[in-house]
Amino acid sequence: MANLHLLFLSFVIFNIIFFASPSNALSSCDGPCQTADDCDGQLIRGGGWSPSSGDCQPSGSMPCKGKSYTTYTCSPPVTSATNAQLTLNNFSEGGDGGAPSKCDEQYHDKSEMVVALSTGWYNGGSRCGQMITITASNGMSTTAKVVDECDSMNGCDEEHADQPPCENNIVDGSDAVWEALGLDKGLGNVGVTWSMA
Ligand SMILES: *[C@@H]1O[C@H](CO)[C@@H](O)[C@H](O)[C@H]1NC(C)=O
């Protein structure tokens, strides 16, 4: 009889532990969080989301010319005034852009209003042929067409004219883009904002 009581008691205890444990109470979310507001109160890292990262974490690193460069598959979220670094690119054959532009397999003259976007913003080509508006801190603004990817994952090879991988926040513009913004090409790298036109 004593043994039966013990058995019943352990059954009750088992049920209390099993059904009342916090992990079961939150079982509506048993994977990594995908956004900031799913999995209320259960912030499991590892799904790519963390609170203060601008939603974009490095994916790794690669060596190039004796240095280590961070690689990214993502870029910061696109807003109505997305912060970016404007760099200068030569989209013509033999220029520092390397291979023809990815969107159209064409080279582009320095007079064309064209840009390459970092891998995350290029987004697998979904912005190819679309116009973006770029605004400089001097207040000048221009539109330009997306024709290429500024590769944030690969570099240091012939396709990328031996250049290291791009940062994840690059708008790589032609001569014409720099001139339309009234910027000194000699600077090479200038903070701008951009949005979809
Ligand atoms: C772009 O590259 C080509 C080929 O090397 C060169 O002839 C041209 O002068 C370059 N353009 C600029 C603006 O640097």
The ligand as a Gaussian input file, in Angstrom:
#p B3LYP/6-31G(d) Opt

LIG

0 1
 C       37.673000      53.492000     -66.345000
 O       38.453000      52.406000     -66.732000
 C       38.845000      52.445000     -68.110000
 C       39.578000      51.147000     -68.402000
 O       40.664000      50.970000     -67.535000
 C       39.710000      53.682000     -68.354000
 O       40.054000      53.747000     -69.721000
 C       38.919000      54.923000     -67.951000
 O       39.746000      56.059000     -68.068000
 C       38.421000      54.794000     -66.524000
 N       37.536000      55.909000     -66.251000
 C       37.732000      56.697000     -65.207000
 C       36.732000      57.787000     -65.042000
 O       38.634000      56.558000     -64.402000

